[in-house]
Amino acid sequence: MGARLAGRVAVVTGAGSGIGLATVRRLAVEGARVVCVDIAAEEGRAAAWEVDGDFVECDVTDETAVRELLDGVAARHGRIDIAVNTAGVSAPDDEVNTTGVQLCCRYVIPHMRRQGRGSIVNTVPTPTPTGSAGSRPDHGGRKGGVLALTRELGVELARQGIRVNAVCPGPVATPALSELFAADPAQVVRDLSGVPMGRLGEPAEIAAAIAFLASDDASFVTAARFAVDGGAGGAYPVPQ
């Protein structure tokens, strides 16, 4: 694998597990210096140790903490080239999924403006834009807000050298989803019924898409919704 991210500084939230951990590994393999951010200190430190990166413990819903996090990274490394927001929860009160992304975008953009370039990648689950027969309006609405934020920032910042995109995963074999399936085995059948490929995605498959959007290979891509969902976004919703 080529080092297309050599010399880049990347900040990844939710870095300790799932898609975040896979992203940390992929960006590091491609040459980036990765700052691993997580509220779970043990998992976050382990991720940073694995890739010889940095770890910062941070609650991404805490505005002061987010500002200090990103200002600190810029001060230590001189720049922030890539910001990947994968931190998220499945609970109904999912402020991490919305406020966290907004704050991370708000406080990384000034650093990217100063250097005249940067790439922000937000993760937004596939069902949000299309809905489904078994949708959760509150959760879907908040996720839809992140998608709209991504689009608006992508348009606003396009001529400043900053690209903002969303990766939209389908159901992915993460620890969180495994816990959900263990509690409700029938959920596996319901979820996979809407995935034409008939399987869960792997975190590494999502990380590959994130690495592409973070790299210069995606230099003409911004304000985009990038589906990595086994065809779920194009399928007719199945009643659940």
C-alpha positions in Angstrom: 0.0 0.0 0.0 1.4 3.4 -1.0 2.1 6.2 1.5 -0.4 8.6 0.0 -0.9 10.3 3.4 2.8 10.6 4.3 3.5 13.8 6.4 -0.2 14.4 7.1 -1.6 14.8 10.6 -4.9 13.2 11.2 -7.3 13.4 14.2 -9.7 10.5 14.6 -12.5 10.6 17.2 -14.0 7.3 18.5 -10.6 5.9 17.8 -10.7 3.1 20.4 -12.9 0.6 18.6 -15.0 -0.2 15.6 -14.8 2.0 12.5 -12.6 4.5 14.4 -10.0 1.9 15.3 -10.0 0.6 11.7 -9.6 4.1 10.4 -6.6 4.8 12.8 -4.9 1.6 11.4 -5.6 2.5 7.8 -4.5 6.1 8.0 -1.3 5.1 9.8 -0.5 2.4 7.2 -0.9 5.1 4.5 1.7 7.3 6.3 -0.3 9.7 8.5 0.6 10.7 12.0 -2.6 9.8 13.9 -4.0 11.5 17.0 -6.4 9.0 18.6 -9.3 10.6 20.5 -11.7 8.7 22.7 -13.5 9.1 26.0 -12.5 5.5 26.7 -9.0 6.0 27.9 -7.8 2.4 27.9 -9.0 1.7 24.3 -7.8 5.0 23.0 -4.3 4.5 24.4 -4.1 1.0 23.0 -5.0 2.3 19.5 -2.4 5.1 19.8 0.3 2.6 21.0 -0.5 0.3 18.1 0.2 2.9 15.5 2.9 4.9 17.3 0.5 7.8 17.5 -0.8 10.2 20.1 -3.8 9.7 22.5 -6.0 12.4 23.8 -8.9 11.6 26.1 -11.9 13.9 25.2 -15.6 14.1 25.5 -16.6 15.4 22.1 -19.8 17.0 23.5 -17.7 19.3 25.8 -17.0 22.4 23.8 -14.0 23.6 25.9 -12.5 20.1 25.7 -12.9 19.9 21.9 -11.3 23.4 21.4 -8.4 22.5 23.7 -8.0 19.2 21.9 -7.7 20.6 18.4 -5.7 23.7 19.5 -3.3 21.4 21.3 -2.8 19.1 18.2 -2.1 22.1 16.0 0.4 23.5 18.5 2.3 20.2 18.9 2.3 19.1 15.2 2.1 22.4 13.4 -1.0 21.5 11.4 -4.1 19.3 11.1 -4.6 17.9 7.7 -7.4 15.3 8.3 -10.2 15.2 10.8 -12.3 12.1 10.9 -15.4 12.1 13.1 -16.5 8.5 13.9 -17.4 8.9 17.6 -21.0 7.9 18.0 -23.5 6.0 20.1 -26.7 4.1 19.4 -28.6 5.3 22.4 -31.7 7.5 21.9 -29.9 10.4 23.6 -27.2 10.6 20.9 -25.7 14.0 21.5 -22.3 12.5 20.6 -23.6 11.9 17.0 -24.6 15.5 16.5 -23.1 18.0 18.9 -19.8 16.2 18.8 -19.5 16.4 15.0 -20.5 20.1 15.0 -18.0 21.0 17.6 -15.2 19.0 16.0 -15.9 20.7 12.7 -16.2 24.2 14.2 -12.8 24.0 16.0 -10.8 22.2 13.3 -11.8 24.5 10.5 -9.8 27.6 11.6 -6.6 25.5 11.6 -7.3 24.2 8.2 -8.1 27.7 6.9 -4.7 28.9 8.1 -2.9 26.2 6.2 -5.1 26.5 3.1 -6.1 22.9 2.9 -7.7 20.0 4.8 -10.1 17.1 4.7 -13.0 16.5 7.1 -14.8 13.2 7.0 -18.0 12.6 9.0 -19.7 9.2 9.4 -23.5 9.1 8.9 -25.3 5.7 8.7 -26.9 4.9 5.4 -30.6 4.8 6.4 -30.7 8.5 7.3 -31.1 10.0 3.8 -33.7 7.4 2.6 -35.5 6.4 5.8 -36.8 2.9 6.3 -40.0 1.1 7.3 -38.6 0.8 10.8 -37.0 4.2 11.1 -36.5 6.2 14.4 -37.6 9.8 13.6 -35.6 11.5 16.3 -32.4 9.5 15.7 -32.8 9.8 11.9 -33.5 13.5 12.1 -30.3 14.2 14.1 -28.2 12.1 11.7 -29.8 13.9 8.8 -28.7 17.1 10.4 -25.1 15.9 10.3 -25.5 15.1 6.7 -26.8 18.6 6.0 -24.0 20.1 8.0 -21.5 18.2 5.9 -23.0 19.3 2.7 -23.2 23.0 3.7 -19.6 23.1 5.0 -18.4 21.3 1.9 -19.9 24.0 -0.3 -18.9 26.9 1.9 -15.2 25.8 2.3 -14.6 24.5 -1.2 -12.7 27.5 -2.5 -10.6 27.6 0.7 -9.0 24.2 0.0 -11.0 22.4 2.6 -13.1 19.3 1.6 -15.9 18.0 3.8 -17.6 14.7 3.0 -19.7 12.1 4.7 -19.1 8.3 4.6 -22.4 6.5 5.0 -22.0 2.9 6.3 -24.6 0.2 6.3 -24.7 -2.3 9.2 -21.1 -2.9 10.1 -19.6 -5.7 12.3 -18.5 -3.5 15.2 -18.5 -4.3 18.9 -21.5 -2.1 19.5 -23.6 -3.9 16.8 -22.5 -7.3 18.1 -23.9 -6.3 21.5 -27.1 -5.3 19.9 -27.4 -8.5 18.0 -26.6 -10.6 21.1 -29.5 -8.9 23.0 -31.9 -9.3 20.0 -30.9 -12.0 17.5 -33.9 -11.3 15.3 -32.3 -7.9 14.7 -29.7 -9.6 12.5 -32.4 -10.9 10.2 -34.1 -7.5 10.1 -30.9 -5.6 9.3 -29.6 -8.0 6.7 -32.9 -8.1 4.9 -32.2 -4.6 3.7 -28.7 -5.2 2.5 -28.5 -6.6 -1.1 -25.1 -8.1 -0.5 -26.6 -10.1 2.4 -23.8 -9.5 4.9 -22.4 -7.1 7.4 -19.7 -4.7 6.3 -16.3 -4.8 7.9 -14.8 -1.8 9.7 -11.8 -2.0 7.4 -14.1 -1.5 4.4 -15.4 1.7 5.8 -11.9 2.8 6.8 -10.8 2.3 3.2 -13.4 4.8 2.0 -12.4 7.3 4.7 -8.8 7.0 3.6 -9.7 7.7 0.0 -11.7 10.8 1.0 -8.8 12.0 3.2 -6.3 11.7 0.4 -5.5 13.7 -2.7 -7.1 10.9 -4.8 -10.4 12.6 -3.8 -9.2 16.1 -4.5 -12.3 16.9 -6.6 -14.7 15.5 -4.1 -16.5 17.6 -1.5 -20.0 18.0 -0.1 -20.6 14.4 -1.0 -22.4 11.5 0.5 -20.3 8.4 0.0 -22.3 5.2 0.6 -20.4 2.1 1.8 -23.4 0.0 2.6 -23.7 -3.2 0.5 -26.4 -1.6 -1.6 -28.7 -0.8 1.4 -29.2 2.8 0.3 -30.5 1.8 -3.0 -32.8 -1.0 -1.8 -36.5 -0.7 -1.3 -37.2 -0.5 2.5 -38.4 -3.8 3.9 -41.1 -3.7 6.6 -39.6 -4.6 10.0 
